[in-house]
Amino acid sequence: MSEKPAYLTRDGRAKLEAELEELQTSGRRQVAERIGAAKELGDISESGEYEDAKNQQAHLEGRIREIKSILSRAQIIDEENGQGNEVRVGSKVTVRVDGEDDEETWTIVGSAEAKPREGKISNESPLGAAMLGKRRNQKVTVNTPSGTMKLTILKIQ
């Protein structure tokens, strides 16, 4: 797994910790019960239910390892100090895409918390990375999978 920092808000860290607790307790218990029930059905060598339960267990354990790795590398974003002269992780950035009238506001977060539909974009995404270090009224050109996007930074909080 990666050794680079995992930027998280306090809320994001709390959500990951809660998910980890849930997976390690009831998640593991439910999978163990499924595996036990599948074993009781008889020959596990040809049991689709047993195979599915074991796959679910592998997925669950993989997610537990992933969350533990993220939490071990977590660097908390100080959201109170988000207001500043330049865009950084934790900043709330209001922009206007060239050729459009509407403004959009995004919060720059670490990749573990990114949810573009909720206005949270990763500092590692093309858009997030292009805005890092930029200042108010600066123009930014972003190469995205769907083409080049040009925007102006209107406000940084």
Backbone as a chain_set.jsonl record, in Angstrom:
{"seq": "MSEKPAYLTRDGRAKLEAELEELQTSGRRQVAERIGAAKELGDISESGEYEDAKNQQAHLEGRIREIKSILSRAQIIDEENGQGNEVRVGSKVTVRVDGEDDEETWTIVGSAEAKPREGKISNESPLGAAMLGKRRNQKVTVNTPSGTMKLTILKIQ", "coords": {"N": [[0.832, -1.183, 0.0], [0.285, 2.333, -0.357], [2.536, 4.865, 0.833], [2.188, 7.535, 1.002], [0.834, 10.588, 2.401], [-2.501, 10.516, 3.745], [-4.933, 12.656, 3.328], [-7.379, 13.877, 5.448], [-10.506, 15.143, 6.624], [-11.686, 16.037, 9.91], [-14.222, 14.981, 10.252], [-14.26, 13.128, 8.152], [-12.308, 11.329, 9.01], [-13.551, 10.362, 11.329], [-15.765, 9.071, 10.176], [-14.492, 7.018, 8.723], [-13.315, 5.62, 10.854], [-15.631, 4.744, 12.17], [-16.74, 3.12, 10.173], [-14.743, 1.164, 10.032], [-14.942, 0.021, 12.607], [-17.53, -1.038, 12.438], [-17.195, -2.932, 10.339], [-15.295, -4.65, 11.488], [-16.66, -5.732, 13.615], [-19.742, -6.346, 13.488], [-19.779, -6.822, 10.707], [-17.795, -8.827, 10.218], [-18.892, -10.818, 11.848], [-21.37, -11.361, 10.576], [-20.489, -12.373, 8.096], [-19.101, -14.628, 8.957], [-21.223, -16.101, 9.987], [-22.644, -16.591, 7.639], [-20.809, -18.199, 6.256], [-20.695, -20.378, 8.015], [-23.361, -21.285, 7.852], [-23.443, -22.052, 5.186], [-21.632, -24.15, 5.208], [-23.048, -25.995, 6.681], [-24.877, -26.862, 4.852], [-23.789, -28.921, 3.481], [-21.659, -30.507, 1.134], [-19.01, -28.496, 0.599], [-17.331, -28.112, -1.523], [-18.663, -27.843, -3.89], [-20.393, -25.81, -3.476], [-22.103, -22.959, -4.197], [-23.02, -20.966, -2.522], [-21.25, -21.104, -0.356], [-18.845, -20.411, -1.622], [-19.487, -17.813, -2.462], [-19.837, -16.565, 0.038], [-17.227, -16.766, 1.052], [-15.907, -15.137, -0.786], [-17.113, -12.713, -0.149], [-16.081, -12.427, 2.42], [-13.355, -12.107, 1.825], [-13.438, -9.678, 0.441], [-14.385, -7.981, 2.489], [-12.278, -8.176, 4.385], [-10.258, -7.065, 2.858], [-11.154, -4.415, 2.605], [-11.049, -3.655, 5.285], [-8.261, -3.731, 5.709], [-7.543, -1.705, 3.909], [-8.779, 0.608, 5.035], [-7.456, 0.691, 7.521], [-4.876, 1.218, 6.618], [-5.212, 3.765, 5.435], [-5.971, 5.256, 7.711], [-3.647, 4.992, 9.235], [-1.91, 6.587, 7.853], [-3.031, 9.026, 7.992], [-3.448, 12.514, 7.748], [-4.712, 15.185, 9.323], [-6.849, 17.593, 7.996], [-6.894, 20.943, 8.624], [-9.653, 22.504, 8.861], [-10.576, 24.936, 9.831], [-8.613, 26.751, 9.25], [-8.865, 27.099, 6.575], [-9.327, 29.356, 5.031], [-7.59, 31.467, 2.928], [-4.833, 32.753, 1.005], [-4.134, 31.174, -1.085], [-5.008, 28.186, -2.928], [-5.344, 25.154, -1.24], [-5.157, 21.841, 0.221], [-8.155, 21.305, 1.863], [-9.223, 23.757, 1.353], [-12.078, 25.693, 0.392], [-13.244, 26.315, -2.675], [-14.438, 28.674, -4.914], [-15.421, 28.851, -8.221], [-15.594, 29.941, -11.67], [-16.464, 28.508, -14.619], [-15.027, 29.09, -17.745], [-17.019, 30.657, -20.167], [-19.414, 30.031, -19.036], [-22.164, 31.065, -16.953], [-22.812, 30.4, -14.35], [-21.577, 29.909, -11.018], [-19.405, 27.616, -9.359], [-18.775, 25.721, -6.444], [-16.238, 24.03, -4.82], [-14.783, 21.744, -2.516], [-11.51, 21.061, -1.619], [-10.236, 17.991, -0.984], [-8.638, 15.09, 0.524], [-7.919, 12.059, -1.335], [-9.259, 9.889, -0.172], [-11.65, 10.887, 0.774], [-12.961, 11.997, -1.329], [-15.787, 13.006, -3.15], [-17.154, 13.768, -5.789], [-19.801, 14.411, -6.68], [-20.853, 15.538, -4.451], [-19.501, 17.84, -4.245], [-16.919, 17.592, -3.299], [-13.692, 17.368, -4.116], [-10.807, 15.517, -5.061], [-7.443, 16.203, -4.09], [-5.691, 15.001, -5.745], [-6.917, 14.663, -8.145], [-7.3, 15.655, -11.629], [-8.486, 18.256, -11.744], [-8.403, 19.166, -9.028], [-5.608, 19.024, -8.511], [-4.673, 20.87, -10.397], [-5.629, 23.274, -9.38], [-4.347, 23.611, -6.927], [-2.245, 25.714, -5.041], [-2.876, 27.94, -6.508], [-4.154, 31.33, -6.821], [-6.714, 33.779, -5.863], [-8.69, 35.103, -8.5], [-7.057, 34.053, -10.415], [-6.485, 32.363, -13.497], [-7.141, 29.037, -14.504], [-6.117, 26.196, -16.246], [-7.272, 23.059, -17.071], [-6.568, 19.771, -17.863], [-8.721, 17.329, -18.65], [-10.268, 14.043, -18.734], [-12.428, 14.417, -20.448], [-11.696, 16.523, -22.012], [-10.2, 19.849, -22.387], [-10.505, 22.161, -19.758], [-11.253, 25.426, -18.806], [-11.016, 27.755, -16.226], [-11.826, 30.296, -13.764], [-10.618, 31.302, -10.649], [-12.603, 32.442, -8.153], [-13.073, 32.805, -5.406], [-11.548, 31.918, -2.3], [-11.857, 29.956, 0.479]], "CA": [[0.0, 0.0, 0.0], [0.988, 3.599, -0.482], [3.045, 5.489, 2.055], [1.948, 8.975, 0.962], [-0.167, 11.01, 3.385], [-3.924, 10.44, 3.411], [-5.531, 13.86, 3.89], [-8.749, 13.658, 5.906], [-11.107, 16.09, 7.554], [-12.007, 15.358, 11.172], [-15.438, 14.223, 9.983], [-13.877, 11.997, 7.309], [-11.61, 10.354, 9.862], [-14.565, 9.744, 12.189], [-16.56, 8.152, 9.351], [-13.677, 5.832, 8.457], [-13.186, 4.873, 12.106], [-16.924, 4.094, 12.409], [-16.86, 2.03, 9.19], [-13.816, 0.119, 10.459], [-15.547, -0.639, 13.767], [-18.669, -1.807, 11.928], [-16.696, -4.077, 9.583], [-14.583, -5.572, 12.364], [-17.574, -6.369, 14.567], [-20.915, -6.996, 12.882], [-19.461, -7.29, 9.358], [-17.125, -10.121, 10.327], [-19.824, -11.776, 12.434], [-22.337, -11.746, 9.55], [-19.822, -13.224, 7.11], [-18.831, -15.916, 9.608], [-22.502, -16.808, 10.049], [-22.938, -17.059, 6.27], [-19.906, -19.313, 5.958], [-21.165, -21.499, 8.832], [-24.622, -21.784, 7.29], [-23.118, -22.717, 3.917], [-20.985, -25.424, 5.55], [-24.091, -26.908, 7.153], [-25.645, -27.353, 3.708], [-23.177, -30.143, 2.955], [-20.406, -30.483, 0.382], [-18.64, -27.115, 0.288], [-16.521, -28.049, -2.749], [-19.527, -27.463, -5.007], [-21.41, -24.906, -2.945], [-22.033, -21.572, -4.646], [-23.242, -20.113, -1.351], [-19.992, -21.08, 0.394], [-17.882, -19.638, -2.434], [-19.906, -16.41, -2.392], [-19.548, -16.088, 1.394], [-15.774, -16.615, 1.159], [-15.575, -13.936, -1.559], [-17.55, -11.575, 0.666], [-15.107, -12.324, 3.503], [-12.12, -11.541, 1.256], [-13.714, -8.259, 0.169], [-14.482, -7.311, 3.785], [-10.934, -8.083, 4.965], [-9.52, -6.102, 2.032], [-11.601, -3.073, 2.986], [-10.499, -3.396, 6.622], [-6.837, -3.388, 5.517], [-7.48, -0.402, 3.235], [-9.112, 1.651, 6.011], [-6.354, 0.764, 8.486], [-3.758, 1.888, 5.944], [-5.557, 5.184, 5.32], [-5.924, 5.862, 9.044], [-2.262, 5.032, 9.714], [-1.216, 7.654, 7.127], [-3.917, 10.191, 8.012], [-3.069, 13.852, 8.169], [-5.973, 15.901, 9.457], [-6.939, 18.901, 7.359], [-7.414, 21.942, 9.561], [-10.671, 23.226, 8.093], [-10.74, 26.294, 10.335], [-7.615, 27.594, 8.596], [-9.033, 26.94, 5.134], [-9.329, 30.637, 4.354], [-6.223, 31.866, 2.673], [-4.519, 33.414, -0.255], [-3.968, 30.218, -2.174], [-5.75, 26.939, -2.805], [-4.614, 24.029, -0.667], [-6.078, 20.826, 0.702], [-9.012, 21.88, 2.889], [-9.824, 25.002, 0.861], [-13.342, 25.696, -0.337], [-12.91, 27.171, -3.809], [-15.534, 29.039, -5.809], [-14.865, 29.097, -9.557], [-16.501, 30.085, -12.809], [-15.918, 27.89, -15.815], [-15.093, 30.028, -18.864], [-18.142, 30.461, -21.065], [-20.628, 29.736, -18.27], [-22.543, 32.131, -16.023], [-22.933, 29.885, -12.986], [-20.388, 29.652, -10.21], [-19.39, 26.323, -8.694], [-17.91, 25.692, -5.264], [-15.706, 22.707, -4.509], [-13.853, 21.635, -1.4], [-10.38, 20.203, -1.968], [-10.036, 17.01, 0.078], [-7.792, 13.96, 0.158], [-8.599, 11.102, -2.205], [-10.118, 8.982, 0.6], [-12.936, 11.537, 1.049], [-13.482, 12.625, -2.544], [-17.141, 12.692, -3.607], [-17.414, 14.885, -6.714], [-21.22, 14.79, -6.734], [-21.137, 16.329, -3.253], [-18.641, 19.014, -4.269], [-15.636, 17.307, -2.662], [-12.805, 16.811, -5.138], [-9.509, 15.078, -4.565], [-6.257, 16.99, -4.42], [-4.956, 14.251, -6.744], [-7.661, 14.671, -9.4], [-6.773, 16.691, -12.518], [-9.01, 19.558, -11.348], [-7.844, 19.524, -7.726], [-4.165, 19.247, -8.642], [-4.438, 22.099, -11.164], [-5.961, 24.451, -8.578], [-3.458, 23.747, -5.772], [-1.244, 26.773, -5.131], [-3.377, 29.086, -7.279], [-4.718, 32.418, -6.025], [-7.959, 34.402, -6.304], [-8.693, 35.75, -9.817], [-6.14, 33.389, -11.326], [-7.093, 31.45, -14.455], [-6.593, 27.691, -14.417], [-6.436, 25.309, -17.357], [-7.246, 21.686, -16.574], [-6.754, 18.712, -18.855], [-9.552, 16.277, -18.077], [-10.562, 12.999, -19.717], [-13.412, 14.886, -21.424], [-11.161, 17.675, -22.739], [-9.593, 20.929, -21.632], [-11.444, 23.021, -19.041], [-10.648, 26.671, -18.338], [-11.851, 28.354, -15.186], [-11.25, 31.378, -12.985], [-10.838, 31.155, -9.214], [-13.264, 33.649, -7.67], [-13.013, 32.943, -3.944], [-10.914, 30.821, -1.577], [-12.211, 29.998, 1.899]], "C": [[0.874, 1.244, 0.0], [1.454, 4.128, 0.868], [2.833, 7.002, 2.046], [0.847, 9.345, 1.955], [-1.59, 10.844, 2.852], [-4.586, 11.632, 4.098], [-6.998, 13.598, 4.209], [-9.223, 14.847, 6.729], [-11.379, 15.32, 8.85], [-13.246, 14.471, 10.991], [-15.119, 12.981, 9.152], [-13.176, 10.914, 8.102], [-12.618, 9.619, 10.746], [-15.407, 8.738, 11.408], [-15.779, 6.883, 9.043], [-13.515, 4.974, 9.71], [-14.481, 4.113, 12.414], [-17.12, 2.925, 11.44], [-15.968, 0.86, 9.595], [-14.401, -0.672, 11.627], [-16.691, -1.544, 13.327], [-18.2, -3.068, 11.197], [-16.043, -5.118, 10.491], [-15.509, -6.29, 13.339], [-18.706, -7.069, 13.82], [-20.632, -7.508, 11.471], [-18.81, -8.663, 9.376], [-18.073, -11.19, 10.868], [-20.818, -12.271, 11.376], [-21.717, -12.668, 8.505], [-19.54, -14.6, 7.703], [-20.108, -16.756, 9.698], [-22.885, -17.359, 8.677], [-22.091, -18.261, 5.909], [-20.353, -20.559, 6.725], [-22.439, -22.124, 8.274], [-24.364, -22.535, 5.987], [-22.464, -24.065, 4.166], [-22.024, -26.454, 5.99], [-24.905, -27.496, 6.011], [-25.026, -28.598, 3.087], [-21.863, -29.872, 2.261], [-20.05, -29.06, -0.048], [-17.845, -27.0, -1.004], [-17.355, -27.635, -3.958], [-20.602, -26.468, -4.592], [-21.17, -23.472, -3.427], [-22.19, -20.602, -3.487], [-21.955, -19.985, -0.535], [-18.956, -20.222, -0.342], [-18.203, -18.148, -2.372], [-19.592, -15.813, -1.018], [-18.048, -15.88, 1.591], [-15.303, -15.389, 0.366], [-15.966, -12.673, -0.796], [-16.566, -11.35, 1.809], [-13.807, -11.69, 2.996], [-12.288, -10.053, 0.97], [-13.729, -7.457, 1.47], [-13.091, -7.128, 4.397], [-10.058, -7.11, 4.17], [-9.887, -4.668, 2.389], [-11.077, -2.708, 4.373], [-9.028, -2.996, 6.506], [-6.681, -2.006, 4.888], [-7.739, 0.738, 4.224], [-7.991, 1.804, 7.037], [-5.151, 1.486, 7.879], [-4.002, 3.385, 5.836], [-5.419, 5.875, 6.674], [-4.495, 5.956, 9.574], [-1.462, 6.149, 9.043], [-1.967, 8.982, 7.189], [-3.214, 11.454, 8.496], [-4.355, 14.669, 8.16], [-5.862, 17.285, 8.82], [-7.559, 19.856, 8.365], [-8.373, 22.843, 8.798], [-10.857, 24.659, 8.57], [-9.753, 27.255, 9.669], [-7.704, 27.494, 7.081], [-8.991, 28.252, 4.373], [-7.889, 31.07, 4.142], [-6.07, 32.507, 1.325], [-4.361, 32.448, -1.404], [-4.691, 28.92, -1.866], [-4.829, 25.863, -2.239], [-5.635, 22.983, -0.236], [-6.835, 21.418, 1.889], [-9.686, 23.163, 2.447], [-11.171, 24.731, 0.211], [-13.164, 26.743, -1.426], [-14.139, 27.409, -4.674], [-14.922, 29.451, -7.135], [-15.984, 29.372, -10.547], [-15.791, 29.471, -14.009], [-16.098, 28.868, -16.967], [-16.235, 29.655, -19.799], [-19.445, 30.128, -20.352], [-20.897, 30.874, -17.291], [-22.531, 31.679, -14.571], [-21.573, 29.711, -12.321], [-20.524, 28.27, -9.594], [-18.436, 26.405, -7.524], [-17.531, 24.253, -4.974], [-14.817, 22.799, -3.282], [-12.762, 20.663, -1.817], [-10.112, 19.288, -0.774], [-9.045, 15.949, -0.389], [-8.598, 12.935, -0.624], [-9.537, 10.159, -1.451], [-11.507, 9.567, 0.854], [-13.607, 12.105, -0.197], [-14.865, 12.082, -2.91], [-17.56, 13.834, -4.527], [-18.868, 15.334, -6.78], [-21.643, 15.614, -5.53], [-20.241, 17.56, -3.174], [-17.31, 18.832, -3.569], [-14.733, 16.641, -3.698], [-11.422, 16.548, -4.554], [-8.401, 16.033, -4.99], [-5.421, 16.291, -5.486], [-5.669, 14.206, -8.094], [-7.072, 15.739, -10.31], [-7.215, 18.104, -12.111], [-8.404, 20.029, -10.037], [-6.365, 19.863, -7.812], [-3.861, 20.549, -9.382], [-4.709, 23.352, -10.344], [-5.009, 24.663, -7.401], [-2.396, 24.824, -6.02], [-1.696, 28.004, -5.895], [-4.041, 30.086, -6.339], [-6.017, 32.934, -6.636], [-7.721, 35.166, -7.604], [-7.714, 35.128, -10.806], [-6.922, 32.456, -12.236], [-6.369, 30.116, -14.363], [-7.046, 26.907, -15.638], [-6.242, 23.885, -16.873], [-7.462, 20.731, -17.733], [-7.494, 17.57, -18.179], [-9.786, 15.201, -19.139], [-11.555, 13.453, -20.796], [-12.947, 16.128, -22.187], [-10.579, 18.727, -21.81], [-10.677, 21.82, -21.026], [-10.68, 24.253, -18.576], [-11.591, 27.305, -17.341], [-11.081, 29.454, -14.481], [-11.607, 31.171, -11.528], [-11.397, 32.481, -8.7], [-13.063, 33.88, -6.178], [-12.354, 31.698, -3.349], [-11.27, 30.982, -0.106], [-11.47, 28.887, 2.614]], "O": [[2.061, 1.189, 0.323], [0.841, 3.867, 1.903], [3.252, 7.686, 2.98], [0.02, 8.504, 2.309], [-1.843, 11.012, 1.659], [-4.778, 11.619, 5.313], [-7.761, 13.153, 3.352], [-8.44, 15.476, 7.441], [-11.307, 14.091, 8.873], [-13.307, 13.357, 11.51], [-15.65, 11.903, 9.419], [-13.418, 9.725, 7.896], [-12.547, 8.399, 10.894], [-15.728, 7.667, 11.923], [-16.336, 5.786, 9.095], [-13.57, 3.747, 9.637], [-14.435, 2.969, 12.867], [-17.606, 1.865, 11.834], [-16.379, -0.297, 9.514], [-14.356, -1.902, 11.629], [-16.807, -2.679, 13.789], [-18.748, -4.15, 11.411], [-16.214, -6.321, 10.291], [-15.161, -7.359, 13.839], [-18.622, -8.268, 13.553], [-21.189, -8.531, 11.071], [-19.22, -9.56, 8.639], [-18.06, -12.33, 10.403], [-21.079, -13.471, 11.29], [-22.347, -13.634, 8.075], [-19.719, -15.618, 7.034], [-20.075, -17.972, 9.507], [-23.393, -18.475, 8.575], [-22.584, -19.228, 5.328], [-20.39, -21.657, 6.17], [-22.574, -23.346, 8.231], [-25.007, -23.551, 5.721], [-22.706, -25.019, 3.427], [-21.89, -27.643, 5.701], [-25.558, -28.525, 6.185], [-25.656, -29.26, 2.262], [-21.045, -29.093, 2.749], [-20.688, -28.487, -0.931], [-17.697, -25.899, -1.535], [-16.813, -27.133, -4.943], [-21.607, -26.307, -5.284], [-20.156, -22.857, -3.098], [-21.567, -19.54, -3.47], [-21.61, -18.896, -0.076], [-18.276, -19.401, 0.273], [-17.303, -17.319, -2.244], [-19.132, -14.675, -0.928], [-17.641, -14.912, 2.233], [-14.395, -14.683, 0.805], [-15.232, -11.685, -0.801], [-16.248, -10.206, 2.135], [-13.229, -10.834, 3.666], [-11.382, -9.261, 1.228], [-13.147, -6.374, 1.539], [-12.764, -6.042, 4.876], [-9.218, -6.415, 4.742], [-9.013, -3.804, 2.467], [-10.7, -1.56, 4.606], [-8.597, -2.03, 7.134], [-5.806, -1.231, 5.276], [-7.0, 1.722, 4.245], [-7.618, 2.925, 7.384], [-4.489, 2.274, 8.555], [-3.108, 4.185, 6.111], [-4.824, 6.949, 6.773], [-4.164, 6.903, 10.287], [-0.458, 6.608, 9.587], [-1.591, 9.946, 6.523], [-2.497, 11.458, 9.497], [-5.002, 14.825, 7.124], [-4.918, 18.035, 9.07], [-8.638, 19.591, 8.896], [-7.961, 23.818, 8.168], [-11.258, 25.518, 7.784], [-10.038, 28.446, 9.543], [-6.731, 27.771, 6.38], [-8.655, 28.267, 3.189], [-7.075, 31.042, 5.065], [-7.038, 32.765, 0.609], [-4.441, 32.842, -2.568], [-4.954, 28.593, -0.708], [-3.698, 25.684, -2.691], [-6.841, 23.216, -0.319], [-6.228, 21.966, 2.809], [-10.629, 23.618, 3.096], [-11.383, 23.699, -0.426], [-12.956, 27.921, -1.134], [-14.797, 26.465, -5.112], [-14.021, 30.288, -7.182], [-17.153, 29.079, -10.297], [-14.678, 29.858, -14.364], [-17.184, 29.416, -17.155], [-16.399, 28.494, -20.172], [-20.477, 29.96, -21.002], [-19.973, 31.56, -16.854], [-22.272, 32.475, -13.668], [-20.57, 29.411, -12.968], [-21.636, 27.807, -9.337], [-17.409, 27.079, -7.596], [-18.387, 23.371, -4.893], [-14.175, 23.822, -3.045], [-13.048, 19.572, -2.309], [-9.797, 19.762, 0.318], [-8.662, 15.917, -1.559], [-9.828, 12.943, -0.577], [-10.512, 9.675, -2.027], [-12.448, 8.819, 1.121], [-14.712, 12.64, -0.114], [-15.081, 10.872, -2.972], [-18.243, 14.763, -4.096], [-19.135, 16.528, -6.921], [-22.66, 16.307, -5.569], [-20.221, 18.249, -2.154], [-16.632, 19.816, -3.271], [-14.97, 15.504, -4.107], [-10.945, 17.267, -3.676], [-8.416, 16.591, -6.087], [-4.534, 16.909, -6.075], [-5.089, 13.759, -9.083], [-6.404, 16.65, -9.821], [-6.412, 19.036, -12.131], [-7.94, 21.165, -9.94], [-5.917, 20.865, -7.255], [-2.91, 21.252, -9.042], [-4.088, 24.388, -10.582], [-4.876, 25.789, -6.922], [-1.741, 24.844, -7.062], [-0.983, 29.007, -5.931], [-4.436, 29.75, -5.223], [-6.378, 32.585, -7.76], [-6.679, 35.796, -7.783], [-7.559, 35.628, -11.921], [-7.897, 31.834, -11.814], [-5.155, 30.061, -14.172], [-8.216, 26.95, -16.017], [-5.192, 23.536, -16.334], [-8.423, 20.865, -18.492], [-6.978, 16.927, -17.265], [-9.527, 15.432, -20.32], [-11.534, 12.944, -21.917], [-13.728, 16.721, -22.931], [-10.48, 18.52, -20.601], [-11.642, 22.185, -21.696], [-9.589, 24.139, -18.018], [-12.799, 27.388, -17.567], [-9.857, 29.541, -14.579], [-12.761, 30.895, -11.199], [-10.742, 33.518, -8.8], [-12.902, 35.018, -5.737], [-12.565, 30.581, -3.82], [-11.011, 32.029, 0.487], [-11.615, 28.728, 3.826]]}, "num_chains": 1, "name": "protein.A"}
